[in-house]
Amino acid sequence: MAYARIDGIGGQAIDAVSITQEHPLGFRVVARDPTYGDGEFVYVKGIIGATVGLACTFNPYTGVTALTGARAKGLVGIFMGTLIAPLFGWVQVRGSAVAKVATTVVAGSTVYLSGVAGQLDDAVVAGDIVYGANFATADATPTAGFAVAALSNPFAGDTDNA
């Protein structure tokens, strides 16, 4: 992915990570990729185990992230870089995002959290739906273990309160 910012120049590249905080936490930018189109990204802090394509929950006020898992709650984004602590970088929250999947998924299906940290699935699990997201492609597109997810400020809420 070769996202280039379209809402201004300068600052940290979308796929870059930095030991130095270069933007305010929660800062949003819009960028364009020739294959995936426009996307929106939020500036956050890294977490142990964060790699490109993994899903996380994040707090836009503090920048704190956590890999998703069963029953996760919060705003959801897809890591754009290997964003391990104590690094800073971007998560994608709108547009076509390349996301790591736990198993096979079907294009057009609803996105659910999985029991595998940071990986998404289309298996229906009560309370684990990711609102504002669906799979635009099946798994293995663009590469094995990944699928393109269409995002519109997704969030998870453990909605059945079990």
The 8 nearest C-alpha neighbors of each residue, nearest first, counted from 0:
[[1, 2, 32, 34, 35, 14, 33, 97],
 [0, 2, 32, 3, 33, 31, 14, 13],
 [1, 3, 32, 31, 30, 0, 13, 4],
 [4, 2, 30, 31, 5, 1, 32, 13],
 [5, 3, 30, 6, 29, 7, 31, 2],
 [4, 6, 30, 7, 29, 3, 31, 8],
 [7, 5, 4, 29, 28, 8, 30, 3],
 [8, 6, 5, 4, 9, 28, 29, 10],
 [9, 7, 4, 10, 6, 5, 3, 11],
 [10, 8, 11, 7, 12, 4, 6, 21],
 [9, 11, 12, 21, 8, 22, 7, 13],
 [10, 12, 13, 15, 21, 9, 88, 16],
 [11, 13, 15, 14, 10, 3, 4, 2],
 [14, 12, 15, 89, 2, 11, 79, 3],
 [15, 13, 80, 79, 12, 16, 89, 2],
 [16, 14, 12, 13, 80, 88, 11, 17],
 [15, 17, 88, 87, 86, 82, 80, 14],
 [18, 16, 19, 87, 86, 88, 20, 15],
 [17, 19, 86, 87, 85, 20, 16, 84],
 [20, 18, 17, 21, 87, 86, 16, 85],
 [19, 21, 22, 87, 18, 17, 23, 86],
 [20, 22, 19, 11, 10, 23, 17, 87],
 [23, 21, 20, 24, 26, 42, 10, 11],
 [22, 24, 26, 25, 21, 42, 20, 43],
 [25, 23, 62, 42, 26, 43, 22, 59],
 [24, 26, 59, 42, 41, 60, 62, 23],
 [27, 25, 42, 23, 24, 41, 22, 28],
 [28, 26, 41, 40, 25, 42, 39, 29],
 [29, 27, 40, 39, 30, 6, 41, 26],
 [28, 30, 39, 38, 4, 6, 5, 40],
 [29, 31, 4, 3, 5, 38, 2, 37],
 [32, 30, 37, 2, 36, 3, 38, 4],
 [31, 33, 2, 36, 35, 1, 34, 37],
 [34, 32, 36, 35, 31, 1, 2, 0],
 [35, 33, 32, 36, 0, 1, 31, 37],
 [36, 34, 32, 95, 33, 37, 31, 96],
 [37, 35, 32, 31, 33, 34, 38, 95],
 [38, 36, 31, 30, 94, 32, 35, 29],
 [37, 39, 94, 93, 30, 29, 31, 36],
 [38, 40, 29, 93, 28, 92, 91, 30],
 [39, 41, 91, 90, 28, 27, 92, 89],
 [40, 42, 27, 90, 89, 25, 26, 43],
 [41, 43, 89, 25, 26, 24, 88, 27],
 [44, 42, 62, 24, 88, 87, 89, 25],
 [45, 43, 87, 62, 63, 86, 64, 88],
 [46, 44, 84, 83, 82, 86, 87, 85],
 [45, 47, 84, 83, 49, 48, 64, 65],
 [46, 48, 83, 84, 49, 45, 82, 85],
 [47, 49, 83, 46, 50, 82, 66, 81],
 [50, 48, 82, 83, 81, 47, 46, 53],
 [51, 49, 81, 53, 80, 82, 52, 48],
 [50, 52, 80, 79, 78, 81, 53, 49],
 [53, 51, 98, 99, 78, 77, 97, 50],
 [52, 54, 117, 99, 77, 78, 51, 118],
 [55, 53, 117, 77, 76, 67, 66, 118],
 [56, 54, 66, 67, 65, 76, 75, 117],
 [55, 57, 75, 74, 65, 73, 64, 67],
 [58, 56, 64, 63, 74, 59, 55, 75],
 [57, 59, 62, 63, 60, 61, 64, 74],
 [60, 58, 25, 62, 61, 57, 24, 43],
 [59, 61, 58, 62, 25, 24, 63, 57],
 [60, 62, 63, 58, 59, 24, 25, 43],
 [63, 61, 43, 59, 24, 44, 58, 60],
 [62, 64, 61, 58, 44, 57, 43, 65],
 [65, 63, 57, 56, 55, 46, 44, 62],
 [66, 64, 55, 56, 67, 57, 46, 63],
 [67, 65, 55, 117, 116, 54, 56, 68],
 [68, 66, 117, 55, 116, 71, 54, 56],
 [69, 67, 116, 114, 71, 113, 112, 115],
 [68, 70, 114, 113, 71, 112, 127, 67],
 [69, 71, 157, 127, 68, 126, 72, 156],
 [72, 70, 68, 69, 67, 155, 157, 156],
 [73, 71, 156, 155, 157, 70, 56, 74],
 [74, 72, 155, 56, 154, 156, 75, 57],
 [73, 75, 154, 56, 57, 153, 155, 76],
 [76, 74, 56, 154, 153, 55, 73, 57],
 [75, 77, 92, 90, 91, 55, 54, 56],
 [76, 78, 54, 90, 91, 52, 53, 55],
 [79, 77, 90, 51, 52, 53, 80, 89],
 [80, 78, 51, 14, 90, 89, 77, 52],
 [81, 79, 51, 14, 82, 78, 50, 15],
 [82, 80, 50, 51, 49, 83, 79, 16],
 [81, 83, 45, 49, 80, 86, 50, 16],
 [82, 84, 45, 46, 47, 49, 86, 81],
 [85, 83, 45, 46, 86, 47, 82, 44],
 [84, 86, 45, 83, 18, 87, 44, 46],
 [87, 85, 18, 84, 45, 17, 83, 82],
 [88, 86, 44, 17, 16, 45, 43, 20],
 [89, 87, 16, 42, 43, 82, 15, 44],
 [88, 90, 42, 41, 79, 40, 43, 13],
 [91, 89, 78, 77, 76, 41, 40, 79],
 [90, 92, 40, 77, 76, 39, 93, 41],
 [93, 91, 152, 76, 40, 39, 150, 151],
 [94, 92, 150, 151, 39, 38, 152, 91],
 [93, 95, 38, 150, 149, 37, 96, 39],
 [94, 96, 149, 148, 35, 147, 150, 97],
 [97, 95, 148, 147, 98, 94, 149, 91],
 [96, 98, 147, 146, 52, 148, 145, 95],
 [99, 97, 52, 145, 146, 96, 147, 53],
 [98, 100, 145, 52, 118, 53, 144, 119],
 [101, 99, 119, 118, 145, 120, 102, 144],
 [100, 102, 118, 120, 119, 115, 113, 99],
 [103, 101, 100, 120, 104, 144, 138, 119],
 [102, 104, 138, 105, 101, 100, 137, 120],
 [105, 103, 137, 138, 121, 120, 102, 106],
 [104, 106, 137, 108, 107, 136, 138, 103],
 [107, 105, 136, 137, 135, 134, 108, 104],
 [108, 106, 134, 135, 133, 105, 109, 136],
 [109, 107, 134, 106, 105, 133, 121, 110],
 [108, 110, 133, 121, 134, 111, 132, 107],
 [109, 111, 133, 121, 129, 132, 120, 128],
 [112, 110, 128, 120, 129, 127, 121, 119],
 [113, 111, 119, 127, 69, 68, 120, 128],
 [114, 112, 115, 119, 69, 68, 120, 118],
 [113, 115, 69, 68, 116, 112, 118, 101],
 [114, 116, 113, 118, 68, 117, 101, 69],
 [117, 115, 68, 67, 66, 118, 114, 113],
 [118, 116, 54, 53, 67, 66, 55, 115],
 [119, 117, 100, 99, 101, 115, 116, 53],
 [118, 120, 100, 112, 113, 101, 111, 99],
 [119, 121, 111, 122, 100, 101, 113, 110],
 [120, 122, 110, 111, 104, 109, 108, 123],
 [123, 121, 120, 124, 111, 110, 104, 113],
 [124, 122, 121, 125, 111, 128, 127, 109],
 [125, 123, 127, 122, 126, 111, 128, 112],
 [126, 124, 127, 159, 123, 128, 158, 157],
 [125, 127, 157, 158, 159, 128, 124, 70],
 [128, 126, 112, 111, 124, 125, 70, 157],
 [129, 127, 111, 126, 130, 110, 155, 112],
 [130, 128, 155, 111, 110, 154, 132, 153],
 [129, 131, 153, 154, 132, 128, 155, 110],
 [130, 132, 153, 151, 150, 152, 129, 154],
 [133, 131, 150, 149, 130, 153, 110, 129],
 [132, 134, 109, 110, 149, 148, 108, 107],
 [133, 135, 148, 107, 106, 108, 136, 149],
 [136, 134, 106, 148, 147, 107, 149, 133],
 [137, 135, 106, 147, 134, 146, 140, 138],
 [136, 138, 106, 105, 104, 146, 140, 139],
 [137, 139, 146, 104, 140, 103, 145, 144],
 [138, 140, 143, 142, 145, 144, 141, 146],
 [141, 139, 142, 146, 138, 137, 145, 136],
 [140, 142, 139, 146, 145, 143, 147, 97],
 [143, 141, 139, 140, 145, 144, 146, 138],
 [144, 142, 139, 145, 140, 138, 141, 146],
 [145, 143, 139, 100, 99, 138, 142, 146],
 [144, 146, 99, 100, 98, 139, 138, 143],
 [147, 145, 138, 140, 98, 97, 136, 137],
 [146, 148, 97, 136, 96, 135, 98, 134],
 [147, 149, 134, 96, 135, 133, 95, 150],
 [148, 150, 95, 133, 132, 94, 135, 134],
 [151, 149, 93, 132, 94, 131, 92, 152],
 [150, 152, 93, 131, 153, 132, 92, 94],
 [151, 153, 92, 93, 131, 150, 154, 75],
 [154, 152, 131, 75, 130, 151, 132, 74],
 [153, 155, 74, 75, 130, 73, 129, 156],
 [156, 154, 129, 72, 73, 130, 128, 157],
 [155, 157, 72, 158, 73, 154, 71, 126],
 [158, 156, 126, 70, 127, 160, 159, 72],
 [157, 159, 126, 156, 160, 127, 155, 125],
 [158, 160, 126, 161, 157, 125, 156, 127],
 [161, 159, 158, 157, 126, 156, 70, 125],
 [160, 159, 126, 157, 158, 125, 70, 127]]
